[in-house]
Amino acid sequence: MLKRTSSWGLSLGVSSTLLMTTVIASVGAESLAPVVYAAEKTLSEKEAVALAQKQLTILGEYKLESAEFVDGIEMLWGKSIWYTSWNKENGGSLGVQQDATSGKIWKYEYIGEEQDLDANQKKLTEDQAFQVATQFLKQVATEEERSRLSKPNEYPDSEIFYVRDKQGVDINFTRIENGIPFLENGFRLIVGNDGEVIYFERRWSEGKLPDASKVIEIAEAEKKWDEGAFPSFFYKDMSSRVQKEPESYQLVYEFQRIDPQVVDAITGKMLDSYGQVAKERKIEPLGKTIPPATTERKLITKDEAQKIAEQHIKKLPGIYNLNGKINESGSESDKKSWLFEYVLQTGDGKKSDTVHIIIDDSGCFVYFGLNAKIRFKEASKKIEKGITWSEAQESARKFVQTFYPDQVGKIYAVDYVPREKRIKEIWENDEPYEIEFGYLINGIPVDDTIFQVDVDAESGEVVDLYNYEYNDVPWGDSSLPPKNEEVIDLNTAKKVVKDNKKLMLTYFQPKVDGNYGIEKMLEQPLLVYRYIGEKGLVTADGKWHSFTKERKQ
């Protein structure tokens, strides 16, 4: 559950940029010898650069521009890295990410405009791209690692479709252990149309694998899935996956991250995409009040926004005065919003609470912040006695009901509880509980309308609210399917999934929520039965919509 940001907020991010290599020519088939250091040994900048140049011969044509050490807490795999950027005169830029102890290349990317093909050049075939990628792996992967890989694109890689908007051939080498594919592990590459590797990513878990001799039979797993899998049913903007003009929202069945969707191959329990035991989610509005539908977007002035902010600040206990700070964001051609700062009047000279409220030019209350602080930049203090997740949910629910009283009939609380380890991390790092809510139309959830309420895990106070999605919801939009549209039922939708995918035993390494909203890979891989194949969903009329085929068009 990543925290959303606005033009007022700060975002935490680490550049993921990387490298390219010219490859139709020979790339040097010498195997990469593993570099082994003691656990506490971190490569110096000089050592990291030297190892990068040894593995990636094309770096000889580039000049090192910068090097940065990035702590593992900021990285998906939890490993500290060296990030280096390289420039070429009259050429593009490269970026490289390396393991800070072994020097292995984790990621690279060519940054810049891709070269167009000359009139006499032919576009690379898929087989040629496979050869390029296979040769390239000899630079960045050991012989032992390469011996445990599938054929190129033998198994689907659902995430490659959203990595980069780059032209070329997507190639995925899947890690195979004990004859079982490990779909989240292996190597991902994109070979450009001109025969150059423009993107590379290593995904390789060092965690202990579960015992494959203790799995349930596939027939039992299929029965468990038939009984316990529950894809979400919601309105989805079908243009959101590709670069097109906005299209109509459609009613679809699709597995969301917290839906029961895979079968634990050892226990037979249904898991969500976080690897947690899951059950069918409840979708219930917070109340009954629903504002009248309208397609008109009436814009307001700063003075009108201030009046709305003053109405909201009165809902808090105590007396707050405007602190004289009103900041405007946006322009005539963009959505405007205004930030108002209020200070609680204590009368005793003690430190007072400061509240920020943002109202956008549609009159929507889109942000609330109490005593704003950048938590991950501060020295964390461990919470010794805090509130439970359910208590935080209740605090957030009451806050939303108070500040959106006219909308409670179309707002629902996301039915989710994080794993115990995550709760422990929140207490240890003095992080807030991040409670999510979404919007409903005709009682059905709408895609991409999730907003977040942060609750202090110690005091139970709401400290932040981020709700910038409201104006993107098609309220009253005629493009929405009518209420009485013929829709297939859940079991029919699941049958469509089964008809278009294959149930297989695989290793599974979910992404989970980490410190300060940064995603991490689950430390210990799981063994699951899941339906694999094309990335896609089921439309309300019972048809399979393939994102895999859509991307290749």
C-alpha positions as CSV (number, residue, x, y, z in Angstrom):
1,M,0.0,0.0,0.0
2,L,2.1,2.8,-1.3
3,K,1.5,6.3,-0.1
4,R,0.1,8.6,-2.7
5,T,1.6,12.0,-3.2
6,S,0.5,15.3,-4.6
7,S,2.3,18.4,-5.8
8,W,2.4,19.4,-2.1
9,G,3.8,16.1,-0.9
10,L,7.2,14.4,-0.9
11,S,7.8,11.1,-2.6
12,L,10.5,8.6,-1.7
13,G,12.1,7.0,-4.7
14,V,15.4,5.5,-5.9
15,S,16.3,5.8,-9.5
16,S,16.1,2.5,-11.3
17,T,18.0,3.4,-14.3
18,L,20.5,1.1,-16.0
19,L,22.5,0.2,-19.3
20,M,22.7,-0.9,-22.9
21,T,25.0,-3.0,-24.9
22,T,25.6,-3.4,-28.6
23,V,25.0,-7.0,-29.3
24,I,24.6,-8.3,-32.8
25,A,28.3,-8.3,-32.7
26,S,30.1,-10.7,-30.3
27,V,29.6,-9.8,-26.6
28,G,32.3,-11.9,-25.2
29,A,31.3,-15.4,-24.0
30,E,33.5,-15.5,-21.0
31,S,31.5,-16.6,-17.9
32,L,31.3,-14.1,-15.1
33,A,33.2,-15.4,-12.1
34,P,31.3,-14.9,-8.9
35,V,32.9,-12.3,-6.5
36,V,32.6,-13.4,-2.9
37,Y,33.1,-11.1,0.1
38,A,32.5,-11.5,3.8
39,A,29.0,-10.4,4.8
40,E,30.3,-7.2,6.4
41,K,32.5,-6.2,3.4
42,T,31.0,-3.5,1.2
43,L,32.6,-2.7,-2.1
44,S,34.2,0.7,-2.4
45,E,33.1,3.0,-5.2
46,K,36.3,2.2,-7.1
47,E,35.8,-1.6,-6.7
48,A,32.2,-1.4,-7.8
49,V,33.1,0.6,-10.9
50,A,35.9,-1.8,-11.8
51,L,33.6,-4.8,-11.5
52,A,30.9,-3.0,-13.6
53,Q,33.4,-2.3,-16.4
54,K,34.6,-5.9,-16.3
55,Q,31.1,-7.3,-16.7
56,L,29.7,-4.7,-19.1
57,T,32.3,-4.2,-21.8
58,I,30.3,-1.4,-23.4
59,L,31.1,0.9,-20.5
60,G,34.5,1.4,-22.1
61,E,32.7,3.8,-24.5
62,Y,31.2,5.8,-21.7
63,K,32.3,8.2,-19.0
64,L,31.4,7.7,-15.4
65,E,29.2,10.6,-14.3
66,S,28.2,9.7,-10.7
67,A,28.1,6.9,-8.2
68,E,25.8,6.6,-5.2
69,F,25.5,4.0,-2.4
70,V,21.9,3.1,-1.7
71,D,20.9,1.4,1.5
72,G,19.0,-1.9,1.2
73,I,15.9,-0.6,3.0
74,E,15.1,1.4,-0.1
75,M,15.4,-1.6,-2.5
76,L,12.9,-4.2,-3.5
77,W,15.2,-7.2,-2.7
78,G,16.5,-5.6,0.5
79,K,20.1,-5.5,-0.8
80,S,22.3,-2.5,-0.6
81,I,23.5,-1.4,-4.1
82,W,25.9,0.9,-5.9
83,Y,24.1,3.0,-8.5
84,T,26.3,4.4,-11.2
85,S,25.4,6.6,-14.1
86,W,27.3,6.9,-17.4
87,N,27.2,9.3,-20.3
88,K,28.6,9.1,-23.9
89,E,29.4,12.2,-25.9
90,N,26.8,12.7,-28.6
91,G,25.1,9.6,-27.3
92,G,22.7,8.3,-24.6
93,S,23.1,7.7,-20.9
94,L,23.4,4.4,-19.0
95,G,22.6,3.5,-15.4
96,V,23.8,0.5,-13.5
97,Q,22.7,-1.1,-10.2
98,Q,25.1,-3.5,-8.6
99,D,25.0,-5.6,-5.4
100,A,27.1,-3.6,-3.0
101,T,28.9,-6.7,-1.7
102,S,29.2,-9.1,-4.6
103,G,29.3,-6.6,-7.5
104,K,26.7,-8.5,-9.5
105,I,24.6,-6.5,-11.9
106,W,21.1,-6.2,-10.7
107,K,19.6,-3.8,-13.2
108,Y,20.6,-1.6,-16.1
109,E,18.9,0.6,-18.6
110,Y,19.7,2.7,-21.6
111,I,18.3,6.2,-21.1
112,G,17.6,8.3,-24.1
113,E,15.9,8.2,-27.4
114,E,16.1,4.8,-29.1
115,Q,17.7,4.8,-32.5
116,D,15.4,4.4,-35.5
117,L,16.1,1.7,-38.0
118,D,17.7,2.7,-41.2
119,A,15.8,2.1,-44.4
120,N,18.1,-0.9,-45.2
121,Q,17.8,-2.4,-41.7
122,K,15.4,-5.1,-40.9
123,K,13.6,-5.4,-37.6
124,L,15.0,-8.0,-35.3
125,T,13.1,-11.3,-35.3
126,E,12.2,-13.0,-32.0
127,D,14.8,-15.7,-32.6
128,Q,17.5,-13.2,-33.2
129,A,16.5,-11.3,-30.0
130,F,16.7,-14.6,-28.1
131,Q,20.2,-15.2,-29.3
132,V,21.2,-11.6,-28.3
133,A,19.8,-12.1,-24.9
134,T,21.4,-15.5,-24.4
135,Q,24.8,-14.1,-25.3
136,F,24.3,-11.1,-23.1
137,L,23.6,-13.3,-20.0
138,K,27.1,-14.6,-20.3
139,Q,28.4,-11.2,-19.2
140,V,26.2,-10.8,-16.2
141,A,25.2,-14.3,-14.9
142,T,27.4,-17.2,-13.8
143,E,27.4,-20.5,-15.7
144,E,25.8,-22.2,-12.7
145,E,22.9,-19.6,-12.7
146,R,22.5,-20.0,-16.5
147,S,22.2,-23.8,-16.1
148,R,19.1,-23.3,-14.0
149,L,17.1,-21.2,-16.5
150,S,14.2,-22.0,-18.7
151,K,14.1,-21.4,-22.4
152,P,13.5,-17.8,-23.3
153,N,9.8,-16.9,-22.7
154,E,8.9,-20.5,-21.9
155,Y,6.9,-19.2,-18.9
156,P,5.0,-16.0,-18.6
157,D,6.3,-13.0,-16.8
158,S,3.4,-10.8,-15.9
159,E,5.4,-7.9,-14.6
160,I,7.4,-7.2,-17.7
161,F,4.4,-5.6,-19.3
162,Y,4.5,-2.7,-16.9
163,V,8.3,-2.3,-16.5
164,R,9.1,0.2,-19.2
165,D,7.3,1.7,-22.2
166,K,10.0,0.6,-24.6
167,Q,9.9,-0.8,-28.1
168,G,11.5,-4.1,-28.6
169,V,11.3,-7.8,-27.7
170,D,10.5,-8.7,-24.1
171,I,12.4,-11.7,-23.0
172,N,12.1,-13.6,-19.7
173,F,14.4,-16.4,-18.5
174,T,12.7,-18.2,-15.6
175,R,14.6,-19.9,-12.8
176,I,13.9,-23.6,-12.5
177,E,14.5,-25.5,-9.3
178,N,13.8,-29.3,-8.8
179,G,12.0,-29.1,-12.2
180,I,9.6,-26.5,-10.8
181,P,9.4,-23.0,-12.3
182,F,10.1,-20.0,-10.0
183,L,8.1,-17.3,-11.8
184,E,9.4,-14.4,-9.7
185,N,13.0,-15.4,-10.2
186,G,15.3,-15.3,-13.3
187,F,16.3,-12.6,-15.7
188,R,14.2,-10.1,-17.6
189,L,15.5,-8.3,-20.7
190,I,14.3,-6.0,-23.5
191,V,16.1,-6.2,-26.8
192,G,15.5,-3.1,-28.9
193,N,14.5,-3.3,-32.5
194,D,18.0,-2.3,-33.5
195,G,19.5,-5.3,-31.8
196,E,20.6,-3.7,-28.5
197,V,19.8,-4.8,-25.0
198,I,18.1,-1.7,-23.6
199,Y,16.9,-3.2,-20.3
200,F,18.1,-5.9,-17.9
201,E,17.0,-7.0,-14.5
202,R,18.2,-9.8,-12.2
203,R,15.7,-11.4,-9.8
204,W,17.2,-14.1,-7.7
205,S,16.2,-15.1,-4.2
206,E,18.7,-16.5,-1.8
207,G,16.1,-17.7,0.6
208,K,15.6,-21.4,1.5
209,L,13.1,-23.1,-0.8
210,P,10.2,-25.1,0.7
211,D,10.3,-28.9,0.5
212,A,8.6,-30.0,-2.7
213,S,8.1,-33.6,-1.5
214,K,5.2,-32.5,0.8
215,V,2.8,-30.9,-1.7
216,I,-0.8,-31.9,-2.1
217,E,-2.0,-33.4,-5.4
218,I,-2.9,-31.1,-8.3
219,A,-6.5,-32.5,-8.3
220,E,-7.0,-31.5,-4.7
221,A,-5.4,-28.0,-5.4
222,E,-7.9,-27.5,-8.3
223,K,-10.8,-28.3,-6.0
224,K,-9.4,-25.9,-3.4
225,W,-9.1,-23.1,-6.0
226,D,-12.7,-23.8,-7.3
227,E,-14.0,-23.4,-3.8
228,G,-11.9,-20.5,-2.5
229,A,-10.7,-18.2,-5.4
230,F,-12.6,-14.9,-5.5
231,P,-11.6,-12.4,-8.2
232,S,-12.9,-8.9,-7.6
233,F,-15.9,-7.6,-9.6
234,F,-15.6,-3.8,-10.3
235,Y,-15.7,-1.0,-12.8
236,K,-12.3,-0.8,-14.6
237,D,-11.0,1.8,-17.0
238,M,-9.8,-0.4,-19.8
239,S,-7.6,2.3,-21.3
240,S,-5.4,2.3,-18.2
241,R,-3.1,-0.4,-19.3
242,V,-2.2,1.1,-22.7
243,Q,-1.5,4.5,-24.1
244,K,-4.8,5.4,-25.7
245,E,-7.5,8.0,-25.4
246,P,-9.8,7.4,-22.4
247,E,-12.3,4.7,-23.1
248,S,-15.5,3.6,-21.3
249,Y,-15.3,1.9,-18.0
250,Q,-16.3,-1.7,-18.1
251,L,-17.5,-4.2,-15.5
252,V,-14.9,-6.9,-15.1
253,Y,-13.7,-9.8,-12.9
254,E,-10.0,-9.5,-12.1
255,F,-7.8,-10.7,-9.2
256,Q,-6.7,-7.8,-7.1
257,R,-3.7,-8.1,-4.7
258,I,-5.7,-9.0,-1.6
259,D,-8.1,-11.4,-3.3
260,P,-7.8,-15.2,-2.6
261,Q,-6.1,-16.5,-5.8
262,V,-3.4,-19.2,-5.3
263,V,-3.3,-22.4,-3.3
264,D,-0.6,-23.1,-0.8
265,A,0.8,-26.4,-2.1
266,I,1.7,-27.6,1.5
267,T,-1.3,-26.5,3.5
268,G,-4.0,-26.3,0.8
269,K,-5.1,-22.8,2.1
270,M,-6.0,-20.0,-0.3
271,L,-3.5,-17.1,-0.4
272,D,-3.6,-13.6,-1.8
273,S,-0.7,-12.1,-3.8
274,Y,1.0,-11.0,-0.6
275,G,1.3,-14.8,0.3
276,Q,-1.2,-14.3,3.2
277,V,-4.1,-16.6,4.0
278,A,-7.0,-14.9,2.4
279,K,-10.8,-15.1,2.2
280,E,-13.6,-13.4,0.2
281,R,-13.6,-9.7,0.9
282,K,-16.5,-7.7,2.2
283,I,-17.6,-4.6,0.2
284,E,-19.9,-2.5,2.4
285,P,-20.5,1.3,2.2
286,L,-19.8,3.4,5.4
287,G,-23.3,4.7,5.4
288,K,-26.4,5.4,3.2
289,T,-26.0,9.1,2.1
290,I,-25.1,9.6,-1.6
291,P,-24.8,13.0,-3.2
292,P,-26.8,13.6,-6.5
293,A,-25.0,12.4,-9.6
294,T,-23.6,15.1,-11.9
295,T,-21.3,15.3,-14.8
296,E,-20.7,19.1,-14.4
297,R,-17.4,20.1,-12.9
298,K,-18.0,23.6,-11.3
299,L,-14.7,25.4,-10.5
300,I,-14.4,27.4,-7.4
301,T,-12.1,30.4,-6.3
302,K,-9.6,30.6,-3.6
303,D,-12.0,32.4,-1.3
304,E,-14.6,29.7,-1.8
305,A,-12.0,27.0,-1.1
306,Q,-11.1,28.8,2.2
307,K,-14.7,28.8,3.3
308,I,-14.8,25.0,2.7
309,A,-11.6,24.5,4.6
310,E,-13.0,26.5,7.6
311,Q,-16.1,24.3,7.6
312,H,-13.8,21.3,7.9
313,I,-11.4,22.6,10.6
314,K,-14.4,23.2,12.8
315,K,-15.1,19.5,12.9
316,L,-11.9,19.0,15.0
317,P,-12.0,19.6,18.8
318,G,-10.6,22.9,20.0
319,I,-10.3,26.3,18.2
320,Y,-8.0,26.5,15.2
321,N,-6.9,29.8,13.6
322,L,-5.6,30.3,10.1
323,N,-1.9,30.8,10.3
324,G,-1.8,33.2,7.4
325,K,-0.2,30.7,5.0
326,I,-2.3,29.9,1.9
327,N,-0.3,28.2,-0.9
328,E,-1.7,27.7,-4.4
329,S,-0.7,24.8,-6.7
330,G,-1.6,24.3,-10.3
331,S,-2.2,26.7,-13.2
332,E,-4.9,27.9,-15.5
333,S,-4.4,24.8,-17.7
334,D,-4.1,22.4,-14.8
335,K,-6.2,21.6,-11.7
336,K,-5.7,24.1,-9.0
337,S,-5.6,23.5,-5.2
338,W,-5.0,25.5,-2.1
339,L,-3.3,24.5,1.1
340,F,-4.5,26.2,4.3
341,E,-2.4,26.0,7.5
342,Y,-4.3,26.2,10.8
343,V,-2.8,26.3,14.4
344,L,-4.6,25.1,17.5
345,Q,-5.0,27.8,20.1
346,T,-3.9,26.4,23.5
347,G,-3.7,29.6,25.6
348,D,-1.0,28.2,27.8
349,G,2.1,28.8,25.6
350,K,2.6,25.1,25.0
351,K,3.5,23.7,21.6
352,S,0.4,23.7,19.5
353,D,-0.9,21.3,16.9
354,T,-0.7,22.4,13.2
355,V,-3.1,21.2,10.6
356,H,-2.8,21.4,6.9
357,I,-5.9,21.1,4.7
358,I,-6.0,21.1,0.9
359,I,-9.1,21.9,-1.1
360,D,-9.0,21.6,-4.9
361,D,-10.7,23.8,-7.5
362,S,-13.8,21.5,-7.5
363,G,-14.3,22.1,-3.8
364,C,-13.1,18.6,-2.8
365,F,-11.3,18.0,0.5
366,V,-8.3,16.1,-0.8
367,Y,-5.7,16.3,2.0
368,F,-5.4,16.5,5.7
369,G,-2.2,16.6,7.7
370,L,-1.6,16.8,11.4
371,N,1.8,18.0,12.6
372,A,3.3,17.0,9.3
373,K,6.7,15.2,9.5
374,I,8.8,13.1,7.2
375,R,8.9,10.0,9.3
376,F,11.5,8.0,7.4
377,K,14.0,10.9,7.8
378,E,13.6,11.1,11.5
379,A,15.3,9.0,14.2
380,S,12.7,6.4,14.8
381,K,11.5,5.6,18.3
382,K,10.0,2.2,19.1
383,I,6.4,2.2,20.1
384,E,6.1,0.3,23.4
385,K,2.3,0.4,23.7
386,G,0.2,1.1,20.7
387,I,-3.2,0.4,19.2
388,T,-4.3,-2.6,17.2
389,W,-5.0,-2.6,13.4
390,S,-8.7,-2.9,14.0
391,E,-8.6,0.1,16.4
392,A,-6.8,2.1,13.7
393,Q,-9.4,1.0,11.1
394,E,-12.2,2.3,13.4
395,S,-10.4,5.6,14.0
396,A,-10.0,6.1,10.2
397,R,-13.6,5.1,9.6
398,K,-14.9,7.7,12.0
399,F,-12.7,10.4,10.5
400,V,-13.9,9.6,6.9
401,Q,-17.6,9.6,8.1
402,T,-17.0,13.0,9.8
403,F,-15.3,14.7,6.9
404,Y,-17.3,13.1,4.0
405,P,-20.8,12.9,5.6
406,D,-22.5,13.4,2.2
407,Q,-20.5,10.6,0.6
408,V,-20.6,7.7,3.0
409,G,-23.0,5.7,0.8
410,K,-20.4,5.5,-1.9
411,I,-17.3,5.0,0.2
412,Y,-16.2,1.5,1.5
413,A,-13.3,0.4,3.8
414,V,-10.8,-1.9,2.1
415,D,-11.1,-5.3,3.9
416,Y,-7.4,-6.0,4.6
417,V,-5.2,-6.9,7.6
418,P,-1.4,-6.9,7.2
419,R,0.8,-9.8,8.3
420,E,2.0,-9.8,11.9
421,K,5.6,-9.1,10.9
422,R,4.5,-5.9,9.2
423,I,2.6,-4.8,12.3
424,K,5.8,-5.4,14.3
425,E,7.8,-3.3,11.9
426,I,5.3,-0.5,12.2
427,W,5.7,-0.4,16.0
428,E,9.5,-0.7,15.8
429,N,9.8,2.2,13.3
430,D,7.1,4.4,14.6
431,E,5.2,4.3,11.3
432,P,1.5,5.0,10.9
433,Y,-1.1,2.4,10.1
434,E,-2.1,3.0,6.5
435,I,-5.9,2.4,6.2
436,E,-7.4,2.4,2.7
437,F,-10.9,3.3,1.4
438,G,-12.4,3.2,-2.1
439,Y,-15.4,4.5,-4.0
440,L,-18.5,2.7,-5.2
441,I,-20.9,3.3,-8.1
442,N,-24.2,1.4,-8.0
443,G,-22.7,-0.4,-5.0
444,I,-19.7,-1.7,-7.2
445,P,-16.1,-0.7,-6.6
446,V,-14.4,1.6,-9.1
447,D,-10.8,0.9,-10.3
448,D,-8.1,3.3,-9.1
449,T,-10.1,5.2,-6.6
450,I,-8.4,4.0,-3.4
451,F,-7.5,6.7,-1.0
452,Q,-5.5,6.5,2.2
453,V,-5.9,7.5,5.8
454,D,-2.8,7.3,8.1
455,V,-3.4,6.6,11.8
456,D,-0.7,7.1,14.4
457,A,0.0,3.6,15.7
458,E,0.6,4.9,19.3
459,S,-2.0,7.6,19.9
460,G,-4.7,6.4,17.4
461,E,-5.0,9.9,15.9
462,V,-5.5,10.4,12.2
463,V,-2.3,12.2,11.0
464,D,-2.8,12.2,7.2
465,L,-5.4,11.7,4.6
466,Y,-4.7,11.5,0.9
467,N,-7.7,11.6,-1.5
468,Y,-6.6,12.9,-4.9
469,E,-8.5,10.3,-6.9
470,Y,-12.0,11.7,-6.3
471,N,-12.2,13.8,-9.4
472,D,-11.0,11.0,-11.6
473,V,-14.1,8.9,-10.8
474,P,-16.7,9.0,-13.6
475,W,-19.6,10.2,-11.4
476,G,-22.7,10.1,-13.6
477,D,-20.6,9.3,-16.6
478,S,-22.8,7.9,-19.4
479,S,-20.0,5.6,-20.5
480,L,-20.6,3.4,-17.4
481,P,-22.5,0.2,-18.0
482,P,-26.2,0.4,-16.9
483,K,-27.2,-1.3,-13.6
484,N,-29.3,-3.9,-15.4
485,E,-26.6,-5.0,-17.8
486,E,-26.4,-8.8,-18.3
487,V,-23.4,-10.0,-16.2
488,I,-21.9,-13.5,-15.8
489,D,-21.7,-14.9,-12.3
490,L,-18.5,-15.5,-10.3
491,N,-18.3,-19.2,-11.2
492,T,-18.6,-18.6,-14.9
493,A,-15.9,-15.9,-14.7
494,K,-13.6,-18.4,-12.9
495,K,-14.2,-21.0,-15.6
496,V,-13.1,-18.4,-18.2
497,V,-9.9,-18.0,-16.3
498,K,-9.3,-21.8,-16.2
499,D,-10.0,-22.0,-20.0
500,N,-7.3,-19.5,-20.7
501,K,-4.7,-20.5,-18.2
502,K,-3.1,-23.6,-16.8
503,L,-2.9,-24.8,-13.2
504,M,0.8,-25.5,-12.3
505,L,3.0,-26.1,-9.3
506,T,5.4,-23.2,-9.0
507,Y,7.6,-21.4,-6.4
508,F,6.2,-18.1,-5.5
509,Q,7.8,-15.0,-4.0
510,P,5.3,-12.3,-3.3
511,K,5.9,-8.6,-2.9
512,V,4.9,-7.4,0.5
513,D,4.6,-4.0,2.2
514,G,7.9,-3.0,3.8
515,N,9.1,0.0,5.9
516,Y,7.6,3.4,5.0
517,G,5.4,2.0,2.2
518,I,8.3,0.6,0.2
519,E,7.5,-2.8,-1.4
520,K,9.8,-5.7,-0.5
521,M,10.1,-9.3,-1.7
522,L,9.0,-11.9,0.9
523,E,12.1,-13.3,2.4
524,Q,11.2,-17.0,2.2
525,P,9.7,-18.2,-1.1
526,L,6.5,-20.3,-1.0
527,L,5.3,-23.3,-3.0
528,V,1.9,-22.9,-4.6
529,Y,-0.5,-24.1,-7.2
530,R,-1.7,-21.2,-9.5
531,Y,-3.1,-20.6,-12.9
532,I,-0.4,-19.2,-15.1
533,G,-0.6,-17.9,-18.7
534,E,-1.5,-14.6,-20.3
535,K,-2.0,-11.6,-18.1
536,G,-5.6,-10.6,-18.5
537,L,-9.1,-10.4,-17.0
538,V,-12.7,-11.5,-17.7
539,T,-15.2,-8.9,-19.0
540,A,-18.8,-8.9,-17.7
541,D,-20.1,-10.6,-20.9
542,G,-17.8,-13.6,-20.2
543,K,-15.0,-12.9,-22.7
544,W,-11.3,-13.2,-21.9
545,H,-9.4,-9.9,-22.4
546,S,-5.6,-10.5,-22.8
547,F,-3.3,-7.7,-21.8
548,T,-0.4,-9.8,-23.3
549,K,-1.9,-9.7,-26.8
550,E,-2.9,-6.1,-26.3
551,R,0.7,-5.0,-25.6
552,K,2.0,-6.8,-28.6
553,Q,-0.3,-5.0,-31.0
